[in-house]
Amino acid sequence: NNLGRMYENGQGVAPDPTDAAKWYRTAAERGFGGAQNNLALLTAFGKGVTKDPVEAAKWFSLAAQHGDNNGADVRAGLLKEMTPAQIAEAEKRAKEFTAKP
């Protein structure tokens, strides 16, 4: 997560949102809520990754499960713009991720 933040903000390295997303994803997939929130934000805005509201909602949901609600306002706005089918898909993806061994 810290490496992702360094690349996102250009702290000691050239700013690179793609590398930021890579490092956030690495930490997010290991269950770190802060990285899940950061990856959700990048995904919601298409910064360094393809903009994908369903995937962003998945990561926001997982972040909240891990105690990180820093993106709650962005998530709420995102959900207002999503269809019920998209929301259901995001919840399904979050559940599938949680079920991984």
C-alpha positions as CSV (number, residue, x, y, z in Angstrom):
1,N,0.0,0.0,0.0
2,N,2.8,2.4,0.9
3,L,4.5,1.7,-2.4
4,G,1.3,2.4,-4.2
5,R,0.9,5.7,-2.4
6,M,4.4,6.7,-3.3
7,Y,3.8,6.0,-7.0
8,E,0.4,7.7,-6.9
9,N,1.7,10.9,-5.2
10,G,5.2,10.9,-6.7
11,Q,7.0,10.6,-3.4
12,G,10.6,9.6,-4.1
13,V,9.6,8.2,-7.5
14,A,8.0,9.7,-10.7
15,P,4.2,9.7,-10.4
16,D,2.8,6.7,-12.1
17,P,-0.8,5.7,-11.5
18,T,-0.4,2.4,-13.3
19,D,2.4,1.3,-10.9
20,A,0.3,2.7,-8.0
21,A,-2.6,0.5,-9.0
22,K,-0.3,-2.5,-9.3
23,W,1.0,-2.1,-5.8
24,Y,-2.4,-1.3,-4.3
25,R,-3.7,-4.4,-6.0
26,T,-1.0,-6.5,-4.5
27,A,-1.8,-5.3,-1.0
28,A,-5.6,-5.4,-1.7
29,E,-5.5,-9.0,-2.7
30,R,-3.8,-9.8,0.6
31,G,-6.8,-8.3,2.4
32,F,-5.4,-4.8,3.4
33,G,-8.4,-2.5,3.7
34,G,-6.5,0.7,3.0
35,A,-5.2,-0.7,-0.3
36,Q,-8.6,-2.0,-1.2
37,N,-10.0,1.5,-0.7
38,N,-7.1,3.1,-2.7
39,L,-7.6,0.6,-5.5
40,A,-11.3,1.3,-5.5
41,L,-10.7,5.0,-5.8
42,L,-8.4,4.6,-8.8
43,T,-10.8,2.2,-10.4
44,A,-13.8,4.5,-9.8
45,F,-12.0,7.3,-11.6
46,G,-10.1,5.3,-14.2
47,K,-6.7,6.5,-12.9
48,G,-4.0,4.0,-13.8
49,V,-6.6,1.3,-14.6
50,T,-9.7,1.0,-16.7
51,K,-12.6,2.9,-15.2
52,D,-15.0,0.2,-13.9
53,P,-17.8,1.1,-11.4
54,V,-18.6,-2.6,-10.7
55,E,-15.0,-3.4,-9.8
56,A,-14.7,-0.2,-7.8
57,A,-17.8,-1.0,-5.8
58,K,-16.4,-4.5,-5.1
59,W,-13.2,-3.0,-3.7
60,F,-15.1,-0.4,-1.7
61,S,-17.2,-3.2,-0.2
62,L,-14.1,-5.2,0.7
63,A,-12.4,-2.2,2.2
64,A,-15.4,-1.5,4.4
65,Q,-15.4,-5.1,5.5
66,H,-11.8,-4.6,6.6
67,G,-12.6,-1.4,8.5
68,D,-11.6,1.2,5.9
69,N,-14.6,3.5,5.1
70,N,-12.5,6.4,3.8
71,G,-14.1,6.1,0.4
72,A,-17.7,5.9,1.7
73,D,-18.8,9.1,0.1
74,V,-17.4,8.1,-3.3
75,R,-18.9,4.7,-3.0
76,A,-22.3,6.2,-2.2
77,G,-22.2,8.4,-5.3
78,L,-21.0,5.5,-7.4
79,L,-23.9,3.2,-6.2
80,K,-26.4,5.9,-7.1
81,E,-25.2,5.8,-10.8
82,M,-25.1,2.0,-11.0
83,T,-28.0,-0.2,-12.1
84,P,-29.3,-2.9,-9.7
85,A,-27.7,-5.5,-11.9
86,Q,-24.3,-3.8,-11.6
87,I,-24.7,-3.5,-7.8
88,A,-25.6,-7.2,-7.6
89,E,-22.5,-8.1,-9.7
90,A,-20.2,-6.0,-7.4
91,E,-21.6,-7.8,-4.4
92,K,-21.2,-11.2,-6.1
93,R,-17.5,-10.3,-6.9
94,A,-16.9,-9.2,-3.3
95,K,-18.4,-12.4,-1.9
96,E,-16.4,-14.5,-4.3
97,F,-13.2,-12.7,-3.3
98,T,-14.0,-13.2,0.4
99,A,-14.6,-16.9,-0.2
100,K,-11.1,-17.4,-1.6
101,P,-8.9,-19.6,0.6
